[in-house]
Amino acid sequence: MSTPPQAHRSPRWPHRLASAHRLRSPLFPPTRRAARLARSPDTTAPRRRSRQRLRLPTRPPRRGRRTTRPRARQHRTPRSAQRRHQLVPLRIRLPHPPRPRRSAVLPRTSPRRRPASRPHLHRSSARRLRALPQAPRVSRLPRRHAPLRRRLQTLVLSNQLAPLHLTHQINLNRLPLFPAPSLRLSTFTLHPSLFIPPLLSILIPAYNAAPWIDTTLRSALAQTWPNTELIVVDDGSTDTTLALANAFASAHSAASIRVVTQPNRGASAARNHALRLARGDYIQFLDADDWIAPDKITIQLDRLIPLGPRALASASWVRVDREFLHNGEPSTRSSITFPQPPPPNARDLTGIEFLQLNFETISMMHPAAWLAPRALLDAAGPWDESLSLNDDGEYFARVALASTGIVFCPDARSFYRSNLSGSLSRRKDPRALASLHRSVELTLSHLLAADSSPRSTAAAAFAWKWAAFELYPSSPDLSRDAERRSLALGGSPRPFPASGRFQLLSQLLGWRLARRLTA
């Protein structure tokens, strides 16, 4: 490049030419004006305009300095200082990585101070700032949940608090306690004064249950779940059931036991009355002649709580026909053998699959085996008070169909007394048989409305065939109606659920005569 004539040189041109290598810095690429000036150094411009157009930063900024110089100060700066700073008059504040945030749930054990090992990120060069890794963001509760955050900070101080002696630890991730879904906590051992478990209501309808009410109440009171309430509804008993229940509540005044009475209106009406009085988030129905194992509710809630308010839990159950006691308490495992293999519905199922298996295998689940959230029961509706026999089958069919799924808890155990004198399940009067026919009709209508697949249709046809068998010979008209409904759905080639003697006689004499002979 030739040297321009001396007459056309600017007084500051040698300084610009000597500093031209700065304009080729990869950190601050040259502008169009700077590139043109480097190619044609003989091009001159007014002194003030050239200073304004060549304001390019060439060195990293310092924290805490102003981003621009005041215009008035530029005019008062000596010319030598202007020449020295004419290429670097601007101070640019580069963004620095955010500081790592303290976790929202960890308690602050000491005053906030900067760790000695933390590098001074904001004083490094621009190239180093870009090369440093970004600090990960930590999920934390929004500001509007500050009271909940303070509660959680106190909640997890497990090392400074006495442990809660439960049968198992409680996983905070699986509790519906935290509104922020992004919050993830570990498993802690909680202090009993800080963690309030959901309230569980045990509802006990009782009618002339004096021989068994004490055992039932003791099994309900022995539950290991720490927050429970007992509600006993006496349905107009004519024996000492009400007096025994009141005496039990007086003897255990520290527990939350409530005993009420009503005129005799049936078991469904008593359960609806108890459900209206219940304050719990979860509901356990327990008949006055049944009992449950001490850890039954705790085991079921451990699986039920993480699944939300629309899940349903079932348990293992067994029939007993006499009183099993061990040291004055109802026996739970040693004296009673549970069926092996377990019934077909003893596994995790959807509501539709549960009803299909029940009708295909003529199996059942008695009321004490269930445990349901209150929100699910409210969605399913109340008990049908017009039903007496099989009212629980119709009710829990609605609950199962309204649920998001049924979880089976094999270690949770309940005990169902059967073959008792005066038991509702043994009644064969016209009102009870009409209730059976109506309950089957309602249950199958719920199933077919939710699922009209060939499997559901075949299960409904066999259910009507079983109903015809159960209703004969006590109610021939209802039996013929059930058989007609079964044929309308396509019939069922499966044999009647009866003994081998009945099957042999039915092939020779027909199923109705065989039923009369074997009834």
C-alpha positions as CSV (number, residue, x, y, z in Angstrom):
1,M,0.0,0.0,0.0
2,S,1.4,3.4,-1.1
3,T,1.9,6.2,1.4
4,P,-0.6,9.0,0.8
5,P,0.6,12.5,0.2
6,Q,1.6,14.5,3.3
7,A,-0.9,17.3,2.4
8,H,-3.9,15.0,2.6
9,R,-2.9,13.2,5.8
10,S,-4.9,13.7,8.9
11,P,-2.9,14.7,12.0
12,R,-4.2,11.5,13.7
13,W,-3.8,9.1,10.8
14,P,-0.6,7.4,12.0
15,H,-2.4,6.6,15.3
16,R,-5.3,5.1,13.4
17,L,-3.0,3.1,11.2
18,A,-1.1,1.8,14.2
19,S,-4.3,0.8,15.9
20,A,-5.9,-0.8,12.8
21,H,-4.9,-4.3,13.9
22,R,-7.3,-3.9,16.8
23,L,-10.2,-3.6,14.4
24,R,-9.5,-7.2,13.2
25,S,-10.0,-8.7,16.6
26,P,-12.2,-11.8,16.4
27,L,-13.8,-10.8,19.7
28,F,-15.0,-7.4,18.3
29,P,-15.3,-7.6,14.5
30,P,-14.8,-4.3,12.6
31,T,-17.7,-2.3,11.4
32,R,-18.2,-1.3,7.8
33,R,-16.8,2.2,8.5
34,A,-13.7,0.8,10.3
35,A,-13.0,-1.6,7.4
36,R,-13.3,1.1,4.8
37,L,-11.0,3.3,6.9
38,A,-8.4,0.5,7.0
39,R,-8.5,0.1,3.2
40,S,-8.4,3.8,2.4
41,P,-6.4,5.6,5.1
42,D,-6.3,8.8,3.0
43,T,-10.0,9.3,3.5
44,T,-10.5,12.1,6.0
45,A,-13.6,13.2,7.9
46,P,-14.3,15.9,10.4
47,R,-12.5,15.3,13.6
48,R,-15.6,15.0,15.8
49,R,-17.5,12.7,13.4
50,S,-14.5,10.3,13.1
51,R,-14.3,10.0,16.9
52,Q,-18.0,9.2,17.1
53,R,-17.9,6.6,14.4
54,L,-14.8,4.8,15.7
55,R,-16.1,4.2,19.3
56,L,-15.4,0.5,19.4
57,P,-14.6,-1.4,22.6
58,T,-11.4,-3.3,22.5
59,R,-11.0,-4.6,26.1
60,P,-13.3,-6.3,28.5
61,P,-15.4,-4.2,30.8
62,R,-15.1,-3.8,34.5
63,R,-18.0,-4.4,36.8
64,G,-19.6,-1.4,38.4
65,R,-18.5,1.1,35.7
66,R,-21.0,3.3,33.7
67,T,-22.1,2.0,30.4
68,T,-21.6,5.3,28.6
69,R,-19.7,8.5,29.4
70,P,-21.7,11.7,29.9
71,R,-21.6,13.8,26.8
72,A,-20.6,16.9,28.7
73,R,-17.6,15.1,30.1
74,Q,-16.4,14.2,26.6
75,H,-16.1,17.8,25.6
76,R,-14.1,18.7,28.7
77,T,-11.6,15.8,28.3
78,P,-8.1,16.9,27.2
79,R,-7.1,16.2,23.7
80,S,-4.4,13.8,24.8
81,A,-6.9,11.8,26.8
82,Q,-9.3,11.8,23.8
83,R,-6.6,10.4,21.6
84,R,-5.9,7.7,24.1
85,H,-9.5,6.7,24.6
86,Q,-11.0,7.5,21.3
87,L,-11.2,3.8,20.3
88,V,-12.5,2.6,23.7
89,P,-14.9,5.3,25.0
90,L,-17.7,2.8,25.6
91,R,-18.2,0.4,28.6
92,I,-20.3,-2.6,27.7
93,R,-21.8,-4.7,30.6
94,L,-21.7,-8.3,29.4
95,P,-24.2,-10.7,30.9
96,H,-22.7,-13.2,33.4
97,P,-24.0,-16.6,34.4
98,P,-26.7,-16.6,37.1
99,R,-25.6,-17.6,40.5
100,P,-26.7,-21.1,41.7
101,R,-29.9,-20.7,43.7
102,R,-30.4,-22.2,47.1
103,S,-32.9,-25.1,47.1
104,A,-36.4,-24.1,48.0
105,V,-36.8,-26.8,50.5
106,L,-33.5,-26.9,52.3
107,P,-33.3,-24.9,55.6
108,R,-30.8,-22.1,55.9
109,T,-28.5,-23.2,58.8
110,S,-26.1,-20.2,58.7
111,P,-26.1,-16.5,57.5
112,R,-25.7,-16.0,53.8
113,R,-22.1,-15.6,52.9
114,R,-20.1,-16.1,49.7
115,P,-18.1,-19.4,49.7
116,A,-14.4,-18.8,49.6
117,S,-14.0,-21.3,46.6
118,R,-16.5,-19.4,44.4
119,P,-14.6,-17.8,41.5
120,H,-15.3,-14.1,40.7
121,L,-17.2,-14.8,37.5
122,H,-18.1,-11.2,36.9
123,R,-14.5,-10.0,36.7
124,S,-13.2,-12.5,34.1
125,S,-12.8,-11.8,30.4
126,A,-15.5,-12.0,27.9
127,R,-14.1,-15.2,26.4
128,R,-13.9,-16.9,29.8
129,L,-17.5,-15.8,30.5
130,R,-18.8,-17.6,27.4
131,A,-16.7,-20.7,28.2
132,L,-17.9,-21.1,31.8
133,P,-20.7,-23.7,32.2
134,Q,-24.1,-22.3,33.2
135,A,-25.3,-23.1,36.7
136,P,-28.3,-25.4,36.7
137,R,-31.7,-24.0,37.6
138,V,-33.2,-25.4,40.8
139,S,-37.0,-25.9,40.9
140,R,-38.5,-23.9,43.7
141,L,-42.0,-23.0,44.8
142,P,-43.5,-19.7,43.4
143,R,-43.4,-16.7,45.7
144,R,-47.2,-16.9,46.3
145,H,-46.5,-20.2,48.1
146,A,-44.1,-18.7,50.6
147,P,-46.0,-20.0,53.7
148,L,-45.9,-23.5,52.2
149,R,-42.2,-23.1,51.5
150,R,-41.6,-22.1,55.1
151,R,-43.6,-25.1,56.2
152,L,-41.5,-27.4,54.0
153,Q,-38.3,-26.0,55.3
154,T,-39.3,-26.9,58.8
155,L,-40.7,-30.2,57.6
156,V,-37.5,-31.7,56.4
157,L,-35.3,-31.0,59.4
158,S,-35.2,-34.7,60.1
159,N,-31.8,-34.7,61.7
160,Q,-32.9,-32.2,64.4
161,L,-36.3,-33.8,65.1
162,A,-37.4,-37.0,66.7
163,P,-38.4,-39.7,64.2
164,L,-42.0,-40.7,63.6
165,H,-42.3,-44.4,64.6
166,L,-44.4,-45.8,61.8
167,T,-44.3,-49.1,60.1
168,H,-42.7,-47.5,57.0
169,Q,-41.4,-44.1,55.9
170,I,-43.6,-41.7,53.9
171,N,-42.4,-40.5,50.5
172,L,-43.2,-36.8,50.1
173,N,-43.2,-37.1,46.3
174,R,-46.2,-39.4,46.5
175,L,-48.3,-37.2,48.8
176,P,-50.9,-34.8,47.3
177,L,-49.5,-32.0,49.6
178,F,-47.4,-29.9,47.2
179,P,-49.0,-27.7,44.5
180,A,-45.8,-27.4,42.5
181,P,-45.5,-30.6,40.3
182,S,-41.8,-29.7,39.5
183,L,-40.8,-30.0,43.2
184,R,-39.0,-33.3,43.9
185,L,-38.2,-34.4,47.4
186,S,-36.5,-37.4,48.9
187,T,-37.9,-39.7,51.5
188,F,-37.7,-38.3,55.0
189,T,-38.7,-39.6,58.4
190,L,-41.2,-37.0,59.6
191,H,-41.9,-35.7,63.0
192,P,-45.5,-36.5,64.3
193,S,-46.2,-32.9,65.2
194,L,-45.4,-31.6,61.7
195,F,-47.0,-34.2,59.4
196,I,-50.7,-34.5,59.6
197,P,-51.8,-37.6,57.6
198,P,-55.2,-37.5,55.8
199,L,-58.2,-38.3,57.9
200,L,-59.7,-41.7,57.4
201,S,-63.4,-42.3,58.3
202,I,-64.5,-45.9,59.2
203,L,-68.3,-46.2,58.8
204,I,-70.1,-49.0,60.6
205,P,-73.8,-49.6,60.0
206,A,-75.2,-51.9,62.7
207,Y,-78.5,-53.7,63.1
208,N,-78.9,-56.3,65.8
209,A,-75.2,-57.0,65.9
210,A,-74.7,-57.3,69.6
211,P,-72.7,-60.6,69.4
212,W,-70.1,-59.1,67.0
213,I,-70.1,-55.3,67.4
214,D,-67.4,-55.3,70.1
215,T,-64.9,-57.3,67.9
216,T,-65.6,-55.0,64.9
217,L,-65.0,-51.9,66.9
218,R,-61.8,-53.2,68.5
219,S,-60.4,-54.0,65.0
220,A,-61.3,-50.5,63.8
221,L,-59.7,-48.9,66.8
222,A,-56.5,-51.0,66.4
223,Q,-55.6,-49.5,63.0
224,T,-52.1,-48.3,62.7
225,W,-53.1,-45.3,60.6
226,P,-52.7,-42.4,63.1
227,N,-55.6,-40.2,62.0
228,T,-58.9,-42.0,62.0
229,E,-62.5,-41.5,63.1
230,L,-65.2,-44.1,63.8
231,I,-68.9,-43.5,63.0
232,V,-71.4,-46.1,64.1
233,V,-75.0,-45.8,62.8
234,D,-77.5,-47.9,64.7
235,D,-80.3,-48.8,62.3
236,G,-83.0,-49.2,64.8
237,S,-81.7,-52.3,66.5
238,T,-84.0,-54.2,68.9
239,D,-81.1,-55.8,70.9
240,T,-78.3,-54.2,72.9
241,T,-76.2,-53.1,69.9
242,L,-76.7,-49.3,70.6
243,A,-75.9,-49.7,74.3
244,L,-72.7,-51.7,73.6
245,A,-71.6,-49.1,71.0
246,N,-72.1,-46.3,73.5
247,A,-70.3,-48.2,76.2
248,F,-67.3,-48.8,73.9
249,A,-67.2,-45.1,72.9
250,S,-67.3,-44.0,76.6
251,A,-64.5,-46.5,77.5
252,H,-62.3,-45.1,74.7
253,S,-63.1,-41.4,75.0
254,A,-59.6,-40.4,73.7
255,A,-60.5,-41.8,70.3
256,S,-62.7,-40.1,67.9
257,I,-65.8,-42.3,68.0
258,R,-69.3,-41.1,67.2
259,V,-72.4,-43.2,67.8
260,V,-75.8,-42.2,66.2
261,T,-79.1,-43.9,65.8
262,Q,-81.9,-43.8,63.3
263,P,-85.2,-45.6,62.6
264,N,-84.8,-48.9,60.8
265,R,-84.4,-48.0,57.1
266,G,-81.9,-50.6,55.9
267,A,-78.2,-50.9,55.6
268,S,-77.9,-48.6,52.6
269,A,-79.7,-45.8,54.4
270,A,-77.4,-46.3,57.4
271,R,-74.3,-46.1,55.2
272,N,-75.6,-42.9,53.5
273,H,-76.2,-41.4,56.9
274,A,-72.7,-42.2,58.1
275,L,-71.3,-40.9,54.8
276,R,-73.0,-37.5,55.4
277,L,-71.4,-37.3,58.9
278,A,-68.0,-38.4,57.8
279,R,-65.2,-35.8,57.6
280,G,-62.5,-38.0,56.3
281,D,-60.6,-37.7,53.0
282,Y,-60.8,-41.5,52.7
283,I,-63.7,-43.9,53.5
284,Q,-63.6,-47.4,54.9
285,F,-67.0,-49.2,55.0
286,L,-67.1,-51.9,57.7
287,D,-70.1,-54.0,58.5
288,A,-70.9,-54.7,62.1
289,D,-70.2,-58.4,61.8
290,D,-66.8,-58.2,60.0
291,W,-63.4,-57.1,61.0
292,I,-60.1,-56.0,59.4
293,A,-56.4,-56.5,60.1
294,P,-54.6,-53.7,62.1
295,D,-52.4,-52.7,59.1
296,K,-55.0,-53.1,56.5
297,I,-55.8,-49.4,56.0
298,T,-52.1,-48.3,56.3
299,I,-51.1,-50.7,53.5
300,Q,-53.9,-49.6,51.2
301,L,-53.3,-45.9,51.8
302,D,-49.6,-46.3,51.0
303,R,-50.6,-47.3,47.5
304,L,-53.7,-45.2,47.2
305,I,-52.5,-41.7,48.1
306,P,-49.9,-41.4,45.3
307,L,-52.6,-42.2,42.7
308,G,-54.8,-39.3,43.4
309,P,-58.4,-38.8,44.5
310,R,-60.0,-41.1,41.8
311,A,-58.2,-44.4,42.5
312,L,-59.7,-47.4,44.4
313,A,-58.0,-50.0,46.5
314,S,-59.0,-53.6,47.2
315,A,-57.7,-56.1,49.7
316,S,-57.4,-59.8,50.3
317,W,-60.4,-61.3,52.2
318,V,-61.7,-64.6,53.5
319,R,-65.0,-66.0,54.7
320,V,-65.2,-67.1,58.3
321,D,-68.2,-68.8,59.9
322,R,-67.1,-68.7,63.5
323,E,-65.2,-66.4,65.9
324,F,-61.5,-66.6,65.8
325,L,-59.8,-65.0,68.8
326,H,-56.1,-64.8,69.8
327,N,-55.4,-63.4,73.3
328,G,-58.8,-61.7,73.3
329,E,-58.3,-60.1,69.9
330,P,-59.7,-61.1,66.5
331,S,-57.2,-63.3,64.8
332,T,-55.8,-62.0,61.5
333,R,-53.5,-64.6,60.1
334,S,-52.6,-67.5,62.2
335,S,-55.9,-69.3,62.5
336,I,-57.4,-68.4,59.1
337,T,-56.1,-69.6,55.8
338,F,-56.7,-67.3,52.8
339,P,-57.7,-68.9,49.5
340,Q,-54.8,-70.1,47.3
341,P,-54.6,-69.3,44.5
342,P,-56.3,-65.9,45.0
343,P,-59.5,-65.2,43.2
344,P,-59.3,-63.9,39.6
345,N,-60.2,-60.3,40.7
346,A,-57.3,-60.2,43.2
347,R,-55.0,-58.0,41.0
348,D,-54.8,-54.5,39.6
349,L,-57.6,-53.9,37.2
350,T,-59.7,-51.2,35.5
351,G,-63.3,-50.9,36.6
352,I,-64.6,-52.5,33.4
353,E,-62.2,-55.5,33.7
354,F,-63.2,-56.0,37.3
355,L,-66.9,-56.2,36.5
356,Q,-66.2,-58.5,33.5
357,L,-64.2,-60.9,35.7
358,N,-66.8,-60.8,38.5
359,F,-69.6,-61.9,36.1
360,E,-67.4,-64.4,34.2
361,T,-66.2,-66.2,37.3
362,I,-69.2,-65.3,39.7
363,S,-66.8,-63.7,42.2
364,M,-67.2,-60.8,44.6
365,M,-65.5,-58.3,46.9
366,H,-67.2,-57.7,50.2
367,P,-67.5,-54.1,51.4
368,A,-64.8,-54.1,54.0
369,A,-62.1,-55.1,51.4
370,W,-62.5,-51.7,49.6
371,L,-60.9,-48.4,50.5
372,A,-61.9,-45.3,48.5
373,P,-61.2,-41.6,48.5
374,R,-64.2,-39.4,49.4
375,A,-64.0,-37.5,46.1
376,L,-64.5,-40.8,44.2
377,L,-67.5,-41.8,46.3
378,D,-69.0,-38.4,45.7
379,A,-68.6,-38.8,42.0
380,A,-70.2,-42.3,42.1
381,G,-73.3,-41.1,44.0
382,P,-75.0,-42.4,47.2
383,W,-76.1,-45.9,48.0
384,D,-79.3,-47.0,46.4
385,E,-81.7,-47.2,49.4
386,S,-84.3,-49.2,47.5
387,L,-82.0,-52.2,47.4
388,S,-81.3,-54.6,50.3
389,L,-79.7,-57.8,48.9
390,N,-76.6,-57.2,46.8
391,D,-76.8,-53.4,47.4
392,D,-73.0,-53.4,47.8
393,G,-72.5,-55.1,44.5
394,E,-74.4,-52.4,42.6
395,Y,-72.8,-49.5,44.6
396,F,-69.2,-50.6,44.1
397,A,-69.8,-51.3,40.5
398,R,-70.5,-47.6,40.1
399,V,-67.5,-46.7,42.2
400,A,-65.2,-49.0,40.1
401,L,-66.5,-47.6,36.8
402,A,-66.0,-44.0,38.1
403,S,-62.4,-44.7,39.3
404,T,-59.2,-44.4,37.3
405,G,-58.2,-47.9,38.3
406,I,-58.3,-50.5,41.1
407,V,-55.1,-51.4,42.9
408,F,-55.0,-54.7,44.8
409,C,-53.1,-54.9,48.1
410,P,-52.4,-58.5,48.9
411,D,-51.0,-57.8,52.4
412,A,-54.1,-55.9,53.4
413,R,-56.6,-58.4,54.9
414,S,-60.3,-58.3,55.8
415,F,-62.5,-60.9,57.2
416,Y,-66.1,-61.6,56.1
417,R,-68.5,-63.5,58.4
418,S,-71.0,-65.6,56.6
419,N,-73.6,-68.2,57.3
420,L,-74.9,-66.2,60.3
421,S,-78.4,-66.4,61.5
422,G,-80.3,-63.3,60.5
423,S,-77.7,-62.2,58.0
424,L,-79.0,-60.2,55.1
425,S,-77.1,-62.3,52.5
426,R,-79.1,-65.4,53.6
427,R,-82.5,-63.9,53.2
428,K,-84.8,-65.4,50.5
429,D,-88.0,-63.5,51.0
430,P,-89.6,-61.8,48.0
431,R,-88.3,-58.4,48.8
432,A,-84.7,-59.6,49.0
433,L,-85.0,-61.6,45.7
434,A,-86.5,-58.6,44.0
435,S,-83.6,-56.5,45.3
436,L,-81.2,-59.2,43.8
437,H,-82.9,-59.0,40.4
438,R,-82.9,-55.2,40.4
439,S,-79.2,-54.9,41.5
440,V,-78.1,-57.3,38.7
441,E,-80.2,-55.2,36.2
442,L,-78.6,-51.9,37.4
443,T,-75.1,-53.3,37.5
444,L,-75.2,-54.7,34.0
445,S,-76.7,-51.5,32.7
446,H,-73.7,-49.6,34.2
447,L,-71.3,-52.1,32.6
448,L,-72.9,-52.1,29.1
449,A,-73.2,-48.3,29.1
450,A,-69.5,-48.0,29.8
451,D,-68.4,-50.8,27.5
452,S,-70.4,-52.6,24.9
453,S,-67.6,-55.0,23.7
454,P,-68.4,-58.6,22.9
455,R,-66.7,-59.6,26.2
456,S,-68.9,-57.4,28.3
457,T,-72.0,-58.6,26.4
458,A,-71.0,-62.3,27.0
459,A,-70.3,-61.6,30.7
460,A,-73.7,-59.9,31.0
461,A,-75.5,-62.9,29.4
462,F,-73.8,-65.3,31.8
463,A,-74.7,-63.0,34.8
464,W,-78.4,-63.1,33.9
465,K,-78.1,-66.9,33.6
466,W,-76.6,-67.0,37.1
467,A,-79.4,-64.8,38.3
468,A,-82.0,-67.1,36.9
469,F,-80.4,-70.0,38.8
470,E,-80.3,-68.0,42.1
471,L,-83.9,-66.8,41.8
472,Y,-85.4,-70.3,41.2
473,P,-87.5,-71.8,42.7
474,S,-88.2,-69.1,45.3
475,S,-89.2,-66.6,42.6
476,P,-90.1,-68.3,39.3
477,D,-91.3,-65.2,37.6
478,L,-88.1,-63.3,38.2
479,S,-86.1,-66.4,37.2
480,R,-87.9,-66.6,33.8
481,D,-87.3,-62.9,33.3
482,A,-83.6,-63.3,34.0
483,E,-83.4,-66.3,31.6
484,R,-85.1,-64.2,28.9
485,R,-82.7,-61.4,29.3
486,S,-79.8,-63.8,29.0
487,L,-81.1,-65.1,25.7
488,A,-81.6,-61.6,24.4
489,L,-77.9,-61.0,24.9
490,G,-77.0,-64.1,22.9
491,G,-77.1,-66.6,25.8
492,S,-74.2,-68.3,27.4
493,P,-72.8,-71.8,26.7
494,R,-71.2,-71.9,30.1
495,P,-72.7,-74.3,32.7
496,F,-74.5,-73.1,35.8
497,P,-72.2,-72.4,38.8
498,A,-73.3,-75.4,40.8
499,S,-72.0,-78.7,42.1
500,G,-71.3,-81.8,40.0
501,R,-74.4,-83.5,41.3
502,F,-76.5,-80.7,39.9
503,Q,-74.7,-80.8,36.6
504,L,-75.4,-84.5,36.2
505,L,-79.1,-84.2,37.1
506,S,-79.5,-81.2,34.9
507,Q,-78.4,-83.2,31.8
508,L,-81.0,-85.9,32.7
509,L,-84.0,-83.9,34.1
510,G,-83.4,-80.3,33.1
511,W,-81.9,-77.5,35.2
512,R,-85.1,-76.4,36.9
513,L,-85.9,-79.9,38.3
514,A,-82.3,-80.4,39.2
515,R,-82.4,-77.1,41.1
516,R,-85.4,-78.2,43.1
517,L,-83.8,-81.5,44.0
518,T,-80.5,-80.0,45.1
519,A,-81.8,-76.8,46.7
